[in-house]
Amino acid sequence: MIVVTGTDTGIGKTVASAALALRLGASYWKPIQAGREEESDREAVARLAGVQTHPEAYFLETPCSPHRAAEIDGVTIEPACLTLPPGRVVIEGAGGALVPVTRDLLYADLFARWGLPVVVVARTALGTISHSLMTVEVLRARGVTVAGILFSGDEVTDSQRTICDMAAVPALGRLPILDPLTPDTLRTAAAALDLGPLA
């Protein structure tokens, strides 16, 4: 069982989660979905990876940070209700590690409670070194094990190497921007990942 977080929002965590679930033979769970689009993250993973998915504990209508989306929607998020599904599961957080789940609970704190290893999805674009190293430090400060970095975007060899060397974490490979994003293109990209530490 692993958790997927990111250095920011909109960097490809859902695609990375789908690739990881496919490669690891795992199911998928996003505990809190904030924002209702044509296709939820759970539906996207099911379509792309063909893996079992678990219903969200909370499905919020408002597209913003879960703590605020819940307030706007008139929902109370109870951390005790965020219980882990059974078996081998890839769990996707929302945004970055310090996104608030509630007014007094961050995702990084929730990951620490669960005691699960975390994969950090990091874009390769400018600014990624600082964002990635800060994310790793934030997680480690809470006693969370960082299982590795999975990069998203065009290859930037020096930045990728610098992050993994300075953070002392494994590189799990890189997912290019997939256009078109289909089950076949995802399967090909997932097969190229180096998931040795997770297998």
Number of C-alpha atoms within 10 A of each C-alpha: 18 23 23 26 29 28 24 21 12 12 20 21 29 24 22 27 30 31 25 26 26 23 18 16 16 21 26 31 25 24 22 21 25 22 16 13 9 8 10 16 23 21 13 15 26 18 14 19 25 15 16 16 19 16 15 15 17 19 19 22 16 17 13 16 18 26 20 19 21 22 15 13 11 10 14 11 18 11 12 6 10 15 10 12 17 8 9 14 23 28 25 26 25 26 21 24 25 19 18 20 24 19 11 8 14 17 20 26 20 19 23 19 12 14 14 17 19 27 30 27 28 28 30 23 14 10 10 18 22 11 17 24 18 15 25 24 14 16 22 14 12 14 15 22 18 22 21 23 27 26 28 21 16 13 16 14 9 9 16 22 14 13 22 18 12 10 19 13 16 20 23 22 19 25 24 16 14 12 8 9 11 13 17 12 13 22 16 13 18 23 13 13 18 15 19 9 10 15 8
